[in-house]
């Protein structure tokens, strides 16, 4: 899982990967830490999707949080072709994430 440092890194990550999942999280939240770990656990089963994590407490995440209307953490955004495809808010188990990712076209 790539650690996204700032909004420019985020934009490059989304542009460079035809399919990308990014978890917006806070390291101060137990829910967020568990969600990042769950995504890391399922990542290997979903190649060629690129997975990234963005710590909203570091860098310049405020603009992206506003742009995507993120109101709770963790929030997982899936992009296809640079466009937001799917938005998931709240913690999920690895099993639940696998089911959701497999169910989407």
Secondary structure, DSSP 8 states (H G I E B T S, - for coil): -EEE-SHHHHHHHHHH-SEEEEEEE-TT-HHHHHHHHHHHHHHGGGTT-EEEEEETTSSS-HHHHHHTT--SSSEEEEEETTEEEEEEES---HHHHHHHHHH--
